[in-house]
Amino acid sequence: MNYLIGLLLIVFGAPLVGIIGRVIENSGRQGVGKTISIGGYLAVLGLAVWLIIGSL
């Protein structure tokens, strides 16, 4: 089950966090938007990899 959740995070979660960060960045909060975009993307990918490796 964790493997499936990890794959879903990679396919849907990481790009969604990137899009949310980009929207915040374009609304005038460039520093916050960039931080959420990059940091959130890496955090979601790290969580997904942790779930996938943990399920093997």
N, C-alpha and C positions, 0 to 999 in steps of 0.2 A: 504494500500500500504506500509506503514512504517513497518508493521508486516512482510511482505514478504521480504523487504530489510534487516530487522534485522536477519531473518532466513538465508538469503543468506550470510550475513556477518559472521554468526557463522559457517556455513557449509564450505564456501570457503575462506572468507577473513582472518579469524584468522589463519587457518593453513598455508595459503600462506605467511603471515607476519612472522610466525615462521620459515618457510623454507628459506625465504630470509635472516633472521637473522642468521640462521645456516650456510648458504653459506658464508656470510660475515665473520662469526666467523671462519670457516675453511680456509678462504683465508689469515688468518694471523692477522686480526684485531679482536682479541678475546673479548676485552672489548666493542667495538662498536657493534659487532655482538650479544653479550649477551644482551646488552641494547636494541637493536632493537628487538631482539627475544622476550624478556620478556615484555618490556614496550609496544611495538607495539601490541603484542598479547592481553595484558590487555586493551589497549586503544580501539582496535577493538571490543573486547567483551563488554566493557562498552558502547560503542556507540550502539552496537546491542541491548543490554538490554534496553537502554534508548529509542530506537526506538520502541521496542516491548511494553514496558510499556506505552509509550506515545500513542500508537494506541489502547489501551484497553479502 
